Amino acid sequence: MESLAPNPEVRLEVSRCFRTLATSTDAKDLVATLQTRTDPVQRAEFRRAHYTPALRLLGGGGIRADWPAGLTPAQQAELWDGLFLKGPPEQALLVLMEAMGEAGANLDRFVAITEKFLRSGRLADLLWSRCLETGPSDSPQLRETLLGRIAALPDVTANRLHLRNKALFLPQQYYPLLATEMLAALERTCQSLRDGTDCSLTFVAQTLGKVCIQGHSGLVLAVLAPRLSVFTRSDMVWQRVCWKLLQNVPQRWMESVLTGLVQAVSGPDALGRIIGNLVLTNKKAQFVITHKLLLLQYKYETGVLRIVLGYLAADRERRPLLIQVLRSVLQAWANPSAVKHTPLDQQLYVSKALLLSVSLLKDSELQELRSELLQCLLGGMQSHLDSGVVRVRRMGMVVGECLSARMDLNKTKLKFEVRSACQSRDTMLVSRIVPPSHLCSDDELTPYDMSGDQETSTASPPRYLRDCLETLVSSEDPSRVELSLRVAEGLVRRNIFAAREVSVQLTKVLLHMEDKYSISGFLSLRQATMVALTVTDSISVTQYLTTEFYSLNYSLRQRLDILEVLTLAAQELSKPIAETRNPPMGVSGAPESTPYPGDNPVHWREVVQKRIDSKTKRLRKGATQPPATATPNRYAPVAGHFFFPLLSNYDKPQVTFDLLGGDHLVLGRLIHSLGLLMHLAVNAPVILSMGCALLDFVWAVRYHADQMVRRGVLFAVCSVFLSMPSENLLVDLSDQLFETRTWLADVAEEDPDADCRSLAIQSLVLLDKSLKKQLRDQQALTSES
């Protein structure tokens, strides 16, 4: 502990050396200063407190950049290279990475030192020095920085060197080298444990997890896994070290390590020796091994399934997890919904997992599960055989045959005959002693010309909205679903009363509907129907959509669809209704016989006047069309139902949706939609409350890092200035106008995005116009009074 105490003599000596290095121009003085000798206690103090500043002084421009050129090669290797290669490795690596990002003339020198640092085994020294620390000796921030530099060294060098990057810094060479250095540190750990010295594997485990989570698990574990498999075959110390290594991997990185490991090991025995009973002590490892690798992901080869299931079956303590996995896989295979909706590749993957799991059961375990297996087998077989997909039916037949053979049902086995149409035809022709050369031969058949054929549909479109809803919910016929989707909007707009009865239910169906049948124009048809429902039954549908916007288990695409439907419906409601022309008299309401023109004394005058008007040319100034007829704004009474619920839960993060966190796209679209919803409510009484609420909302995110969010904020501010009357801007928002104007001026000058600067300038212009108009109105009132 005495060596860790501050030493004034060392501090004074280091200060003297630093002054000499910074001011002297004599190469002999520099060499003598760098060759300063110290005793072990002073050397430890220098390493602890002064090593990093010394490296930064040499590499950061504190002395002349060309001073190493005056040294002999031996002096350069001893003084320059040795200073980086013989000191504390973690400090040297951090300074090298920092200097490589900032160095100018010395960049090549630092690149060469970094290459020597990696080739001389200094990474192994770094990892081993951390293994000797049984407790935390530095800050978590420093440890996280060091981990980041080790794991991302190829990225750092590539961003700095570009095309001049060295081969050793490429991922294909660096990460296998890192794996070799980790093995060296683990080998030293095993030797220390045999000598009775305690070690810590926390930092090595964190390094392994950090590298794997960044996507380099294949390169690292391709070196680690075979060597660990050999070392643990007969050495219990190595097994203990490997188990402790995997136990110390942080939870957030456990999945990437395990998924890479099961693909790199040679078999289930090797996996068991490396990770031990980790699935029994670590919940995250148990979830990955027993659930995610088997039921959620299906990209792995069959060998991975054999390794995972064989690992669970190899140990008596882990066999209960094999039974648990078998039940889960069996339920997934027999689930009718999964048979209908999951991809074929995933169904094949689950089928393989099921057969492998059953093959690993003992006879006693099979007898205990016999009734459960039989029940799921019958239900699953029915679901597979009812499918219209040939591959699904064949998978069901194969699994049924294998399970029945394994279960030995009454000494009988299921046997299915799967024949193609060509095989059936061949059998029929063989029964007539037709030569084999003519079997299944279509060479002599003349093909029909089908280039002008058109596909005809026997289904008819629904005529009632409830029939349309029922088809969209329950029908599996692609043609009927497409016809219902194409006529849905028209049915909604033609029958308002029927639409209001099922508006929320139909909106829910459309919001969750997927394009399972690749319908042409699916998205536009679905959106148009939802807009029509929102226009027809505004309050009920908007309450449902705004509530679901912040609900769980919705994708970002669905939330964006909700915003688009609300804005399009608001635009339609804010426009005047097109006038419907009365049908001509000759079409409906006309008498059967045409009256004689002379019976109507006014008739001939109208005819003459029309002829005169058609031949007369009139020249006039001003507008030639009559002014538009004023119509009520249908959006104004319901604007609050569109607007305010979207502001209710924006600051409550959820499991799948964090508006103020990582979901920047939805946040930007939400703010833009709110600005549009407010602008469409111009001249409505609720516009004052909407403007105040919108400014309060966007004020919290005005400095957001994402440029799309900032554009949305500025668009919303423009909408406030455009929509609110100028007198209300001064009265209701007087406290915020000064800060808003200052912020807009800063954005117009300093924002890196050109669109943001343009929007800020437009907002300033709008604000100045509103303020000037209000001042002119006040002056006019004052002069009149």
Summary of the structure (lengths in Angstrom):
residues: 785
radius of gyration: 39.2
end to end distance: 88.2
largest distance: 132.9
contacts: 2238
relative contact order: 0.03
helix: 71%
strand: 0%
